[in-house]
Amino acid sequence: LIISVAGLALDVLLTKPNRDDLYILRQCKFPRLKTLIMYGWSNVSVMALKMVLKHNLAHLTELYLETPIDVLDVCPNLPLLRVLQCNVINAHNLQLCQEHKFPTLVYLSFVYGVDDFVLNRLFYSFPNLKHIGLEFDEMATSLRKLLLYKRAALSVLHMSWNPSTFWGVHRKKGQLDVEYWLKHCRNVRSVVLDRDYVFDDDGQIGGVVDAKTVLSQLLPHVKVTVAGGECTYNLCTFAAFCGLV
Protein backbone atom coordinates (compact mmCIF):
# COMPACT_ATOMS: atom_id res chain seq x y z
CA LEU A 1 0.00 0.00 0.00
CA ILE A 2 1.41 3.39 -1.04
CA ILE A 3 -0.04 6.58 0.44
CA SER A 4 1.52 9.68 -1.10
CA VAL A 5 0.97 13.37 -0.47
CA ALA A 6 3.89 14.46 -2.62
CA GLY A 7 1.59 16.21 -5.07
CA LEU A 8 -0.21 18.35 -2.49
CA ALA A 9 0.57 22.03 -1.97
CA LEU A 10 3.02 22.76 0.85
CA ASP A 11 0.59 25.06 2.67
CA VAL A 12 -1.99 22.24 2.78
CA LEU A 13 0.52 19.83 4.30
CA LEU A 14 1.66 22.30 6.96
CA THR A 15 -1.83 23.36 8.04
CA LYS A 16 -3.62 20.01 7.85
CA PRO A 17 -4.77 18.94 11.36
CA ASN A 18 -2.76 16.02 12.75
CA ARG A 19 -5.91 14.22 13.85
CA ASP A 20 -6.85 13.66 10.20
CA ASP A 21 -3.50 12.56 8.83
CA LEU A 22 -4.07 8.83 9.40
CA TYR A 23 -7.82 8.82 8.82
CA ILE A 24 -7.69 6.15 6.12
CA LEU A 25 -5.59 3.77 8.17
CA ARG A 26 -7.66 4.26 11.33
CA GLN A 27 -10.90 3.16 9.69
CA CYS A 28 -10.08 -0.51 9.17
CA LYS A 29 -7.69 -3.23 10.20
CA PHE A 30 -5.34 -4.55 7.52
CA PRO A 31 -4.42 -8.08 8.63
CA ARG A 32 -3.00 -9.05 5.22
CA LEU A 33 -1.06 -5.85 4.52
CA LYS A 34 2.69 -6.48 4.51
CA THR A 35 4.21 -3.31 3.01
CA LEU A 36 3.28 0.30 3.72
CA ILE A 37 4.92 3.29 2.05
CA MET A 38 3.96 6.75 3.34
CA TYR A 39 5.67 8.97 0.80
CA GLY A 40 5.85 12.70 1.42
CA TRP A 41 4.35 12.53 4.93
CA SER A 42 6.80 14.57 6.99
CA ASN A 43 4.55 15.72 9.85
CA VAL A 44 2.52 12.69 10.92
CA SER A 45 1.42 12.59 14.57
CA VAL A 46 3.73 10.00 16.14
CA MET A 47 1.21 9.15 18.86
CA ALA A 48 -1.48 8.45 16.26
CA LEU A 49 1.01 6.46 14.20
CA LYS A 50 1.88 4.22 17.15
CA MET A 51 -1.78 3.43 17.78
CA VAL A 52 -2.44 2.66 14.11
CA LEU A 53 0.59 0.38 13.87
CA LYS A 54 -0.34 -1.52 17.01
CA HIS A 55 -4.07 -1.96 16.38
CA ASN A 56 -4.54 -1.80 12.60
CA LEU A 57 -1.23 -2.74 10.95
CA ALA A 58 0.36 -5.27 13.30
CA HIS A 59 1.25 -7.68 10.47
CA LEU A 60 3.43 -5.25 8.52
CA THR A 61 6.84 -6.57 7.52
CA GLU A 62 8.09 -3.51 5.57
CA LEU A 63 7.56 0.15 6.45
CA TYR A 64 8.71 3.35 4.73
CA LEU A 65 8.23 6.67 6.55
CA GLU A 66 9.43 10.25 6.20
CA THR A 67 8.30 11.46 9.64
CA PRO A 68 11.12 11.51 12.24
CA ILE A 69 10.56 8.70 14.74
CA ASP A 70 12.07 6.92 17.71
CA VAL A 71 12.80 3.30 16.82
CA LEU A 72 10.80 2.27 19.89
CA ASP A 73 7.74 4.01 18.46
CA VAL A 74 7.66 1.35 15.76
CA CYS A 75 9.43 -1.92 16.53
CA PRO A 76 7.52 -3.01 19.68
CA ASN A 77 4.25 -2.47 17.81
CA LEU A 78 5.26 -4.44 14.71
CA PRO A 79 6.61 -7.83 15.83
CA LEU A 80 6.98 -9.11 12.25
CA LEU A 81 8.80 -6.05 10.88
CA ARG A 82 11.80 -6.85 8.67
CA VAL A 83 12.46 -3.51 6.97
CA LEU A 84 12.27 0.00 8.44
CA GLN A 85 13.25 2.99 6.32
CA CYS A 86 12.75 6.50 7.69
CA ASN A 87 14.47 9.80 6.96
CA VAL A 88 15.41 10.30 10.64
CA ILE A 89 15.44 7.55 13.28
CA ASN A 90 16.40 8.12 16.90
CA ALA A 91 17.78 5.10 18.80
CA HIS A 92 19.01 6.72 22.02
CA ASN A 93 16.27 5.09 24.09
CA LEU A 94 17.27 1.52 23.30
CA GLN A 95 18.37 -0.50 26.32
CA LEU A 96 20.38 -3.70 26.64
CA CYS A 97 17.37 -5.78 27.65
CA GLN A 98 15.31 -8.57 26.14
CA GLU A 99 12.31 -6.28 25.61
CA HIS A 100 14.41 -4.20 23.23
CA LYS A 101 15.61 -7.11 21.10
CA PHE A 102 14.09 -7.39 17.62
CA PRO A 103 15.65 -10.33 15.74
CA THR A 104 13.28 -10.13 12.76
CA LEU A 105 14.54 -6.71 11.60
CA VAL A 106 17.19 -6.97 8.89
CA TYR A 107 17.08 -3.46 7.36
CA LEU A 108 17.29 -0.23 9.37
CA SER A 109 17.93 3.24 7.96
CA PHE A 110 18.61 6.10 8.69
CA VAL A 111 19.73 6.37 12.34
CA TYR A 112 21.07 9.77 13.45
CA GLY A 113 23.21 10.77 16.43
CA VAL A 114 25.31 7.59 16.43
CA ASP A 115 28.11 7.26 18.96
CA ASP A 116 29.52 4.22 20.80
CA PHE A 117 26.57 4.21 23.21
CA VAL A 118 23.98 4.04 20.41
CA LEU A 119 26.04 1.73 18.18
CA ASN A 120 26.36 -0.98 20.85
CA ARG A 121 22.62 -0.89 21.46
CA LEU A 122 21.82 -1.11 17.77
CA PHE A 123 23.90 -4.24 17.30
CA TYR A 124 22.40 -5.77 20.45
CA SER A 125 18.78 -4.93 19.62
CA PHE A 126 19.02 -5.92 15.94
CA PRO A 127 21.40 -8.91 15.79
CA ASN A 128 20.39 -10.02 12.28
CA LEU A 129 20.86 -6.75 10.39
CA LYS A 130 21.89 -6.98 6.74
CA HIS A 131 21.53 -3.29 5.82
CA ILE A 132 21.98 -0.31 8.16
CA GLY A 133 22.18 3.43 7.57
CA LEU A 134 23.98 5.53 10.19
CA GLU A 135 25.01 9.15 10.65
CA PHE A 136 27.96 9.14 13.05
CA ASP A 137 28.41 11.91 15.60
CA GLU A 138 31.90 10.55 16.29
CA MET A 139 34.35 7.90 15.11
CA ALA A 140 32.75 5.16 17.20
CA THR A 141 35.66 2.91 18.17
CA SER A 142 33.44 -0.10 18.85
CA LEU A 143 32.45 -0.42 15.17
CA ARG A 144 35.29 -2.80 14.28
CA LYS A 145 34.58 -5.17 17.15
CA LEU A 146 30.82 -5.13 16.64
CA LEU A 147 31.21 -6.00 12.96
CA LEU A 148 33.79 -8.69 13.70
CA TYR A 149 31.57 -10.54 16.15
CA LYS A 150 28.40 -10.19 14.11
CA ARG A 151 27.03 -13.64 13.25
CA ALA A 152 26.37 -12.86 9.58
CA ALA A 153 28.14 -10.34 7.40
CA LEU A 154 26.57 -6.91 6.99
CA SER A 155 25.60 -6.55 3.34
CA VAL A 156 25.44 -2.74 3.35
CA LEU A 157 26.79 -0.11 5.74
CA HIS A 158 25.34 3.17 4.51
CA MET A 159 27.22 5.85 6.40
CA SER A 160 27.30 9.57 6.87
CA TRP A 161 28.88 11.82 9.48
CA ASN A 162 27.84 14.92 11.35
CA PRO A 163 30.23 17.65 10.16
CA SER A 164 29.82 19.69 13.37
CA THR A 165 30.90 16.90 15.78
CA PHE A 166 32.58 14.11 13.79
CA TRP A 167 35.96 15.81 13.51
CA GLY A 168 36.25 16.35 17.26
CA VAL A 169 36.90 19.42 19.37
CA HIS A 170 38.24 22.27 17.22
CA ARG A 171 38.01 19.90 14.19
CA LYS A 172 41.43 18.44 14.88
CA LYS A 173 40.72 15.02 13.36
CA GLY A 174 41.07 14.24 9.67
CA GLN A 175 41.78 11.65 6.99
CA LEU A 176 44.38 9.71 8.99
CA ASP A 177 41.96 9.37 11.88
CA VAL A 178 39.26 8.00 9.57
CA GLU A 179 41.76 5.52 8.11
CA TYR A 180 42.78 4.35 11.59
CA TRP A 181 39.11 4.04 12.56
CA LEU A 182 38.06 1.92 9.59
CA LYS A 183 41.18 0.08 8.45
CA HIS A 184 40.48 -3.16 10.33
CA CYS A 185 36.74 -3.29 9.61
CA ARG A 186 35.67 -6.75 8.48
CA ASN A 187 32.44 -8.66 7.97
CA VAL A 188 30.88 -5.98 5.76
CA ARG A 189 30.43 -6.36 2.01
CA SER A 190 29.52 -2.86 0.87
CA VAL A 191 29.98 0.67 2.21
CA VAL A 192 27.76 3.40 0.79
CA LEU A 193 28.81 6.99 1.50
CA ASP A 194 25.79 9.24 1.85
CA ARG A 195 27.47 11.95 -0.18
CA ASP A 196 30.63 12.58 -2.16
CA TYR A 197 32.91 13.36 0.79
CA VAL A 198 36.47 14.64 0.34
CA PHE A 199 39.47 14.99 2.64
CA ASP A 200 41.58 18.13 2.41
CA ASP A 201 44.25 17.28 5.00
CA ASP A 202 46.29 14.60 3.24
CA GLY A 203 49.54 16.50 3.71
CA GLN A 204 49.79 17.74 0.14
CA ILE A 205 49.64 21.44 -0.55
CA GLY A 206 46.21 22.18 -1.89
CA GLY A 207 45.50 18.46 -1.89
CA VAL A 208 41.90 17.26 -1.89
CA VAL A 209 41.27 13.50 -1.80
CA ASP A 210 37.99 11.79 -2.63
CA ALA A 211 36.76 9.76 0.37
CA LYS A 212 35.47 6.99 -1.90
CA THR A 213 38.97 6.52 -3.35
CA VAL A 214 40.58 6.50 0.11
CA LEU A 215 38.16 3.91 1.49
CA SER A 216 38.38 1.72 -1.62
CA GLN A 217 42.15 1.49 -1.14
CA LEU A 218 41.83 1.07 2.61
CA LEU A 219 39.21 -1.70 2.35
CA PRO A 220 40.00 -3.65 -0.85
CA HIS A 221 37.61 -6.44 0.17
CA VAL A 222 34.67 -3.99 0.38
CA LYS A 223 32.69 -2.39 -2.44
CA VAL A 224 32.63 1.39 -1.79
CA THR A 225 30.06 3.56 -3.57
CA VAL A 226 28.42 6.98 -3.20
CA ALA A 227 24.66 7.25 -2.74
CA GLY A 228 22.72 8.82 -5.56
CA GLY A 229 21.70 12.42 -5.04
CA GLU A 230 18.11 12.08 -6.26
CA CYS A 231 15.38 12.67 -3.67
CA THR A 232 13.90 9.20 -4.27
CA TYR A 233 17.17 7.32 -3.58
CA ASN A 234 16.06 5.97 -0.18
CA LEU A 235 12.68 4.93 -1.54
CA CYS A 236 14.27 3.12 -4.48
CA THR A 237 16.73 1.33 -2.18
CA PHE A 238 13.87 0.30 0.10
CA ALA A 239 11.79 -0.96 -2.83
CA ALA A 240 14.71 -2.94 -4.26
CA PHE A 241 15.47 -4.61 -0.93
CA CYS A 242 11.79 -5.54 -0.52
CA GLY A 243 11.62 -6.97 -4.03
CA LEU A 244 9.06 -4.41 -5.19
CA VAL A 245 11.01 -3.50 -8.35
Steps between C-alpha positions, in 0.01 A plus 500: 500500500641839396355819648656810346445869563792609285270675255320714758578868552745573782257730682242218511751259652614747766151606608321165481385393851701208639185320610406444135835390363443127557125499442513233230710262705293549816176390336582133448739228603735368232592147611642403159694820430875437499652817350407861571664799333404846629671722246518873562350483851745704706275615786297197607390490865731241657248415772231430240749301294587276795134421563434423133803272476407310814127456437453516122831406335659247735589259217718743305841368400625806305447866588615820328452832682620858465387621844782505760444219750651322797573138411300397807194674357492234230677173577309391815173554313601303190635161612537372142682806363800420279566834330481851647598799288450851637672830427594550868503225764596557862638198690623662822226337707600143421610298802701180532199292601294221349200729447710708262620209287348472152656206312263520202626842384765474229489851347521823701564847359568786573612527865634840611714600798710182500780467753641196684205499741241483220706269277532229767126509561420478131708187453350347815138584417524401132738201485399389149547827311603477135464869408545798734520874441680710762603862546795499740545777755849364569745235382340226709791275597278199568401468132784262411429263787124504449539413132758231574278315745183535296363155414434578133677752282343843459403536135484881501635763739355828377688768689508872547658725761396810687739773381459704821608221741668221301838670472529554875565807711634785285477263197842354569429158348535422131571241232760306700258466789230363269750252354602383848133469597395288203812316386430176688126487428393154387177309449344768279455462125409850386546853634278773358605859571198725535668771297816563302728578795856628455800535730711814477767415759704232324825690547525624143485870431157574366429128500140380500437124509172329417377297800371223273850453355661498846258241638522281189877477548468458875238223474579305180261221602206745521302660218494878565243717322336842537124527546306657218398860552141466378227559759352153440827312569389365840162396364659319206746321730214397728292374207792302357576333833132407541483357149244756384695591184 
